[in-house]
Amino acid sequence: MAVADTPAPTPIPASGSQCLSCHGEDGRPALADVPIIAGQQPIYLANALRHYKNGQRTGGQALVMQEMVKDLTDKDIEELAKWFGEQK
């Protein structure tokens, strides 16, 4: 009986490489104080990234996040939100 090949995981968009150091390779961080973003709704993630970018989201690690997202384009944000949303 043949076993179906498991497709290779889709790599994170290039604009998200800096996300991995805190949020983990698949959106599931090793540190308890870093949010799990794997499997979140893409619209939620995109809105959160936009709010960090324009300074609307504050508190916690907001200053770190604002620095991380400052150069993301709208396309980058949509791609990252979709990718993290697809991680299970």
ABEGO torsion letter per residue (X at the ends): XBBBBBBBBBBBBAAAAAAAAAAEAAGBBABAABBBABGBBAAAAAAAAAAAAAGABBEEAAAAAAAAAAABBAAAAAAAAAAAAABX
